[in-house]
Amino acid sequence: MAESRFPRNRVVFIMPRFRHDDVRVSHKEAWGLAQLGFDVTLVCQAAPVTSYLGMHVIAARAVAQNAIFRSIANLPRLVAQALKLDADIYVLENPDTLFLGFVLVALRKRVVYSTHEDFAAKMELRDEIPRWLRGFASRTVRMLELTLAHLCDGTVVTQIGLVEKYGRKAILVENAPLTRGPVVEQAREYYAELTAKHHPLLAYSGGLTLDRGLLRMLDLLLELRHSRDWRLKLVGWFHPADLETLVRRHPAWPYVDYIGRVPHALSLAHIRSGTLGLVLLDDIADYRYTSPNKLYEYMALETPFVASDFVNWRRSVDGTPAGLFVDPLDVDGIAQQIAELVEDDERLRAMAVAGRQFITDRFNWGNVARPMETLIIELAQSTRSPVFYADESARRS
């Protein structure tokens, strides 16, 4: 990070449920501001390091990690920690920080609320919440988010529908991938070290859950192996943890290369090693309306995708022929489309190039993040310290 002449321009990200190397928060939102010269601090789930990509790392004082009412239980400690850091601007990540947001607004602090998805809709997937309570929890989160969006200085969302719900202070910043920076460079180095594949390879990176199509991916692998020696590379973590026991009994498991949870740069390298990247989510909760980061990373890494055929996902790639949109429930149909695709090397290569070009030219984090950067800059101008750019050339492409 370039040295700042204005150390008072401090932006603190309060992210008690996130790792210090989270993709959306650390690699994109926070690192982007650090590149502009802001003094950035990450208050995250744990602090295995004291600095990361030029940013300060501090463990959040959030003792209650799994309790239903953890946002309230952790509030006194988080308030004290936030005030001690004395930031010019606080960026609060996701519903765990809602009550903290109300306190900071009441104390006339500059507050930006950043929500990565429609958490009210996601309540139906929260196993720790009793089913009979999920409807109430969903309505409560929605009400609190709407209220904070009205009171704080800005709300960052990833879905166009949430812009309309959260009002005039809401800005859309979709999950476009990074195209430059230390994480991207490290991913290239990791990829160069990977053993070349000698068989067609399906790849998936992310949460390993039933609603994200885990068993369906295994069924698809088994079907594809009837004609060719396919394998499946899984990069991620099981949720719940005991799901791994069930999955390992699946007849396709011997043909799975399970990598586990790894740093983001290494996960990108594994994605790039795939013949096709999978993102076969169920049509539940808000999945059809999300900005699917994994889909765009596949495109950036020249790995043609096989994705659930959601209207919003199709619209987001603007007709770019970079993969297959399929019915996620039709395993036989998906297998047939994949079998036809991999027999056409020219078409497969054209998809890879088209995907990379779309990300490079149009849909990358450098372009998408500008509304958030502009918001932070405007807020910094209105604080007691002058706004600055460390170096205009630091803007990402």
For each residue, the residues with C-beta under 8 A, 3 or more apart:
1: 34 35 37 40 53 54 55 390
2: 35 37 390 391 394
3: 390
4: 7 9 37 38 39 388 390
5: 388
6: 9 37 385 386 388
7: 4 10 39
8: 88 383 384 385
9: 4 6 37 38 39 88 380 383 385 386 387 388
10: 7 38 39 40 41 85 86 87 88 89
11: 30 33 38 39 40 41 87 88 89 90 91 376
12: 40 41 43 82 85 87 89 90 91
13: 25 26 29 30 40 41 42 43 44 91 93
14: 43 60 78 82 90 91 92 93 97 100
15: 18 22 25 42 43 44 45 60 93 94 97
16: 43 44 45 60 62 65 74 78 96 97
17: 45 62 65 93 94 96
18: 15 22 25 26 44 45 93 94
19: 22 26 44 45 46
20: 26 42 44 45 46 47 48 49 52 57
21: 26 27 52 263 264
22: 15 18 19 25 26 27 44
23: 26 27 28 264 293
24: 27 28 29 116 175 293
25: 13 15 18 22 28 29 30 42 93 114
26: 13 18 19 20 21 22 23 29 30 31 42 44 52 53 55
27: 21 22 23 24 30 31 53 178 181 183 264
28: 23 24 25 31 32 178 365 369
29: 13 24 25 26 32 33 91 114 156 173 369 372
30: 11 13 25 26 27 33 34 40 42 55 91
31: 26 27 28 34 35 40 53 54 55 181
32: 28 29 35 36 365 369 372 373 396
33: 11 29 30 36 38 40 373 376
34: 1 30 31 37 38 40 53 54 55
35: 1 2 31 32 181 390 394 395 396
36: 32 33 373 377 389 390 394 395
37: 1 2 4 6 9 34 388 389 390 391 394
38: 4 9 10 11 33 34 376 380
39: 4 7 9 10 11 56
40: 1 10 11 12 13 30 31 33 34 54 55 56
41: 10 11 12 13 55 56 57 58 85 87
42: 13 15 20 25 26 30 52 55 56 57 58
43: 12 13 14 15 16 58 59 60 81 82 85
44: 13 15 16 18 19 20 22 26 47 57 58 59 60
45: 15 16 17 18 19 20 59 60 62 65
46: 19 20 59
47: 20 44 50 57 58 59
48: 20
49: 20 52 57
50: 47 56 57
51: 54 55 56 57
52: 20 21 26 42 49 55 57
53: 1 26 27 31 34 182 183
54: 1 31 34 40 51
55: 1 26 30 31 34 40 41 42 51 52
56: 39 40 41 42 50 51
57: 20 41 42 44 47 49 50 51 52
58: 41 42 43 44 47 81 85
59: 43 44 45 46 47
60: 14 15 16 43 44 45 74 78 81
61: 74 77 78 80 81
62: 16 17 45 65 70 74 77 78 96
63: 73 74 77
64: 67 69 70 73 74
65: 16 17 45 62 70
66: 70 128
67: 64 70 73
68: 128 129
69: 64 72 73
70: 62 64 65 66 67 73 74 96
71: 74 75 95 96 97 98 99 100
72: 69 75 99
73: 63 64 67 69 70
74: 16 60 61 62 63 64 70 71 77 78 96
75: 71 72 78 79 99 100 103
76: 79 80
77: 61 62 63 74 80 81
78: 14 16 60 61 62 74 75 81 82 97 100
79: 75 76 82 83 100 103 104
80: 61 76 77 83 84
81: 43 58 60 61 77 78 84 85
82: 12 14 43 78 79 85 87 90 100 104
83: 79 80 86 107
84: 80 81
85: 10 12 41 43 58 81 82
86: 10 83
87: 10 11 12 41 82 90 109 110
88: 8 9 10 11 110 379 380 383 384 385
89: 10 11 12 110 111 112 153 376 379 380 383
90: 11 12 14 82 87 104 109 110 111 112
91: 11 12 13 14 29 30 112 114 376
92: 14 97 98 100 101 104 111 112 113 114
93: 13 14 15 17 18 25 96 97 114 116
94: 15 17 18 97 114 115 116 119
95: 71 98 115 119 141 144 145
96: 16 17 62 70 71 74 93
97: 14 15 16 71 78 92 93 94 100 101 113
98: 71 92 95 101 102 113 141 144 145 148
99: 71 72 75 102 103 144
100: 14 71 75 78 79 82 92 97 103 104
101: 92 97 98 104 105 111 113 148 151 152
102: 98 99 105 106 147 148 151
103: 75 79 99 100 106 107
104: 79 82 90 92 100 101 107 109 111
105: 101 102 108 109 111 148 151 152
106: 102 103
107: 83 103 104
108: 105
109: 87 90 104 105
110: 87 88 89 90 153 379 382 383
111: 89 90 92 101 104 105 152 153
112: 89 90 91 92 152 153 154 155 156 372 375 376 379
113: 92 97 98 101 145 148 149 152 154 155 156
114: 25 29 91 92 93 94 155 156
115: 94 95 118 119 145 155 156 157 158 162
116: 24 93 94 158 175
117: 121 122 158 159 286 290
118: 115 121 122 159 161 162 285 286 289 290
119: 94 95 115 122 123 141 145
120: 123 138 139 141 142 145
121: 117 118 124 138 285 286
122: 117 118 119 125 126 285 286
123: 119 120 126 129 134 135 137 138 141
124: 121 134 138 284 285
125: 122 211 284 285
126: 122 123 129 134 137
127: 240
128: 66 68
129: 68 123 126 133 134 137
130: 133 134
131: 134
132: 135
133: 129 130 136 137
134: 123 124 126 129 130 131 137 138
135: 123 132 138 139
136: 133 139 140
137: 123 126 129 133 134 140 141
138: 120 121 123 124 134 135 141 142
139: 120 135 136 142 143
140: 136 137 143 144
141: 95 98 119 120 123 137 138 144 145
142: 120 138 139 145 146
143: 139 140 146 147
144: 95 98 99 140 141 147 148
145: 95 98 113 115 119 120 141 142 148 149 155 166
146: 142 143 149 150 165 166 167
147: 102 143 144 150 151
148: 98 101 102 105 113 144 145 151 152 155
149: 113 145 146 152 155 166 167 169 170
150: 146 147 167 169
151: 101 102 105 147 148
152: 101 105 111 112 113 148 149 155 169
153: 89 110 111 112 169 375 379
154: 112 113 169 170 171 375 379
155: 112 113 114 115 145 148 149 152 166 169 170 171
156: 29 112 113 114 115 170 171 173 372 375
157: 115 162 163 166 170 171 172 173
158: 115 116 117 162 172 173 174 175 290 291
159: 117 118 162 163 172 286 289 290 291
160: 163 164 172
161: 118 164 165 289
162: 115 118 157 158 159 165 166 170
163: 157 159 160 166 170 171 172
164: 160 161
165: 146 161 162 170
166: 145 146 149 155 157 162 163 169 170
167: 146 149 150 170
168:
169: 149 150 152 153 154 155 166
170: 149 154 155 156 157 162 163 165 166 167
171: 154 155 156 157 163 371 372 375
172: 157 158 159 160 163 371
173: 29 156 157 158 368 369 371 372
174: 158 291 316 363 368
175: 24 116 158 290 291 292 293 296
176: 296 359 363 364 365 367 368 369
177: 293 296 297 299 300 359 364 365
178: 27 28 181 183 184 364 365 396
179: 184 300 359 360 364 365 366 396 397
180: 184 185 366 396 397
181: 27 31 35 178 184 185 396
182: 53 185 186
183: 27 53 178 186 187 264 265 268
184: 178 179 180 181 187 188 265 268
185: 180 181 182 188 189
186: 182 183 189 190 265
187: 183 184 190 191 264 265 266 268 269 272
188: 184 185 191 192 269
189: 185 186 192 193
190: 186 187 193 194 265 266 268 269
191: 187 188 194 268 269 272 273
192: 188 189
193: 189 190 269
194: 190 191 269 270 273
195:
196:
197: 201 273 275
198:
199: 228 229 230 231
200: 224 228 229 230 231 275 276 342
201: 197 230 231 232 233 273 274 275 276
202: 217 220 221 224 230 231 232 233 274 275 276 277 278 306
203: 232 233 235 270 271 273 274 275 276 277 278 303
204: 217 232 233 234 235 236 277 278 279 294
205: 235 236 267 268 270 271 277 294 297
206: 212 235 236 279 294
207: 212 236 237 239
208: 212 214 234 236 237 238 239 243 244 247
209: 212 214 238 239 243
210: 213 214 215 243 282
211: 125 281 282 284 285 287
212: 206 207 208 209 280 281 282
213: 210 216 217 278 279 280 281 282 308 328
214: 208 209 210 217 218 243 247
215: 210 218 219 247 250
216: 213 219 220 280 328 329 331
217: 202 204 213 214 220 221 232 234 278 280
218: 214 215 221 222 232 247 250 252 253 256
219: 215 216 222 223 252 331
220: 202 216 217 223 224 278 280 331 334 335 338
221: 202 217 218 224 225 230 231 232 252 255 256
222: 218 219 225 226 251 252 255
223: 219 220 226 331 332 335
224: 200 202 220 221 227 228 230 335 338 339
225: 221 222 228 229 230 252 255
226: 222 223
227: 224 339
228: 199 200 224 225 339 342
229: 199 200 225
230: 199 200 201 202 221 224 225 255
231: 199 200 201 202 221 255 256 257
232: 201 202 203 204 217 218 221 252 255 256 257
233: 201 202 203 204 256 257 259 270 273 274
234: 204 208 217 256 257 258 259
235: 203 204 205 206 259 260 261 262 267 270 271
236: 204 205 206 207 208 259 260 261 267
237: 207 208 260 261
238: 208 209 241 242 243 244 247
239: 207 208 209 243
240: 127 243
241: 238 244
242: 238 245 246
243: 208 209 210 214 238 239 240 246 247
244: 208 238 241 247 248
245: 242 248 249
246: 242 243 249 250
247: 208 214 215 218 238 243 244 250 253
248: 244 245 253
249: 245 246 253
250: 215 218 246 247 253
251: 222 254
252: 218 219 221 222 225 232 255 256
253: 218 247 248 249 250 256
254: 251
255: 221 222 225 230 231 232 252
256: 218 221 231 232 233 234 252 253
257: 231 232 233 234
258: 234
259: 233 234 235 236 262 267 270
260: 235 236 237
261: 235 236 237
262: 235 259 266 267 270
263: 21 266 267
264: 21 23 27 183 187 267 268
265: 183 184 186 187 190 268 269
266: 187 190 262 263 269 270
267: 205 235 236 259 262 263 264 270 271
268: 183 184 187 190 191 205 264 265 271 272 297 301
269: 187 188 190 191 193 194 265 266 272 273
270: 194 203 205 233 235 259 262 266 267 273 274
271: 203 205 235 267 268 274 277 297 298 301 303
272: 187 191 268 269 301 302 303
273: 191 194 197 201 203 233 269 270
274: 201 202 203 233 270 271 277 303
275: 197 200 201 202 203 303 304 342 348
276: 200 201 202 203 303 304 305 306 323 338 341 342
277: 202 203 204 205 271 274 294 295 297 298 301 303 304 305 306 323
278: 202 203 204 213 217 220 305 306 307
279: 204 206 213 292 294 295 298 305 306 307 308
280: 212 213 216 217 220 306 307 308 326 328 334
281: 211 212 213 287 292 308 328
282: 210 211 212 213 287 308 328
283: 287 288 308 310 328
284: 124 125 211 287
285: 118 121 122 124 125 211
286: 117 118 121 122 159 289 290
287: 211 281 282 283 284 290 308 310
288: 283 308 310 311 312 313
289: 118 159 161 286 310 312
290: 117 118 158 159 175 286 287 312
291: 158 159 174 175 316
292: 175 279 281 295 296 307 313 316
293: 23 24 175 177 296 297
294: 204 205 206 277 279 297 298
295: 277 279 292 298 299 305 307 313 316 317 323
296: 175 176 177 292 293 299 300 359 363
297: 177 205 268 271 277 293 294 300 301
298: 271 277 279 294 295 301 303 304 305 322 323 355
299: 177 295 296 302 303 305 317 320 322 323 355 356 358 359
300: 177 179 296 297 355 356 359 360 364
301: 268 271 272 277 297 298 356
302: 272 299 352 353 355 356
303: 203 271 272 274 275 276 277 298 299 352 355
304: 275 276 277 298 322 323 324 341 348 351 352 355
305: 276 277 278 279 295 298 299 322 323 324 355
306: 202 276 277 278 279 280 323 324 326 334 337 338
307: 278 279 280 292 295 310 313 323 324 325 326
308: 213 279 280 281 282 283 287 288 313 325 326 327 328
309: 313 314 325 326 327 328
310: 283 287 288 289 307 313 314 325
311: 288 314 315
312: 288 289 290 315 316
313: 288 292 295 307 308 309 310 316 317 325
314: 309 310 311 317 325
315: 311 312 318
316: 174 291 292 295 312 313 363
317: 295 299 313 314 320 322 358 363
318: 315 358 362
319:
320: 299 317 354 355 358
321: 350 351 354
322: 298 299 304 305 317 351 352 354 355 358
323: 276 277 295 298 299 304 305 306 307 351 355
324: 304 305 306 307 334 337 338 341
325: 307 308 309 310 313 314
326: 280 306 307 308 309 330 333 334 337
327: 308 309 330 333 334
328: 213 216 280 281 282 283 308 309 334
329: 216
330: 326 327 333 334
331: 216 219 220 223 334 335
332: 223 335 336
333: 326 327 330 336 337
334: 220 280 306 324 326 327 328 330 331 337 338
335: 220 223 224 331 332 338 339
336: 332 333 339 340
337: 306 324 326 333 334 340 341
338: 220 224 276 306 324 334 335 341 342
339: 224 227 228 335 336 342 343
340: 336 337 343 344
341: 276 304 324 337 338 344 347 348
342: 200 228 275 276 338 339 348
343: 339 340
344: 340 341 347 348
345: 348 349
346: 349 350
347: 341 344 350 351
348: 275 304 341 342 344 345 351 352
349: 345 346 352 353
350: 321 346 347 353 354
351: 304 321 322 323 347 348 354 355
352: 302 303 304 322 348 349 355 356
353: 302 349 350 356 357
354: 320 321 322 350 351 357 358
355: 298 299 300 302 303 304 305 320 322 323 351 352 358 359
356: 299 300 301 302 352 353 359 360
357: 353 354 360 361
358: 299 317 318 320 322 354 355 361 362 363
359: 176 177 179 296 299 300 355 356 362 363 364
360: 179 300 356 357 364
361: 357 358
362: 318 358 359 367
363: 174 176 296 316 317 358 359 367 368
364: 176 177 178 179 300 359 360 367 368 396 397
365: 28 32 176 177 178 179 368 369 396
366: 179 180 369 370 395 396 397
367: 176 362 363 364 370
368: 173 174 176 363 364 365
369: 28 29 32 173 176 365 366 372 373 396
370: 366 367 373 374
371: 171 172 173 374 375
372: 29 32 112 156 171 173 369 375 376
373: 32 33 36 369 370 376 377
374: 370 371 377 378
375: 112 153 154 156 171 371 372 378 379
376: 11 33 38 89 91 112 372 373 379 380
377: 36 373 374 380 381 387
378: 374 375 381 382 387
379: 88 89 110 112 153 154 375 376 382 383
380: 9 38 88 89 376 377 383 385 386 387 388
381: 377 378 386 387
382: 110 378 379
383: 8 9 88 89 110 379 380
384: 8 88
385: 6 8 9 88 380
386: 6 9 380 381
387: 9 377 378 380 381
388: 4 5 6 9 37 380
389: 36 37 392 394
390: 1 2 3 4 35 36 37 394
391: 2 37 394
392: 389 395
393:
394: 2 35 36 37 389 390 391
395: 35 36 366 392
396: 32 35 178 179 180 181 364 365 366 369
397: 179 180 364 366
